[in-house]
């Protein structure tokens, strides 16, 4: 049919989301050139639509393959008019699905516990073997936003290390495959941009619900983590 879309991946990709979720990302296998908002629905398990849940704006990547949808920030953030009058669109203990053209593309279970802001100091980096091209795996502990994956960089000295990145385990894991084998003589480090976010809009050192002025110094600094290369 005109405007039909093909396969896609929806993020967050895990089975659960918090009631404070701010952002949903849809990545299509092929570019999409037709408006989609009117064809999208968030629907509760009882069959009713989540009214006034999404901002009526389509945020597309330059290649027209990635669409970002925002839940109304005024309903997500406590103390705002939207939150006080309508409440949050995501209701803890219930299921909610994203539909496109009446077809379910992703279902989540909503939980009350909020996700924590990214905390690189809590991450666990797995050591890599010298002379191998095995991936560097990082346990992020808490989910990050799918579009933030490239805000984590591997460098040697001051030079970025070329390679391929992917996310795993509901965006709780980050993996990097180097284009060339790891060299035990090089000083590899992971740089984490301060604007790394989770899908709730929490940045490193600055939760969305922070008190006024809190965390503003931390967000200006990158986090640097050493990479252990084993063997010679």
ABEGO torsion letter per residue (X at the ends): XBGBBBBBBBOBABABBBAABABBBBBBABBBABBAAAABBBBBAAGBBBBGABBBBBBBBAAGABBBBBBBAAAABBGBAAAAAAEBABBBGBBBBBBBGGBBABBBBBBABBBBBBBAAABBBBBBBBGBABBBBBBAGBBBBAAAAAABBBBBEABBBBEBBBBBGGGABBBBBBABBBBAABBBBBBBBAABBBAAGBBBGBBAABBBGBGAAAAABBBBBBBBBBEX
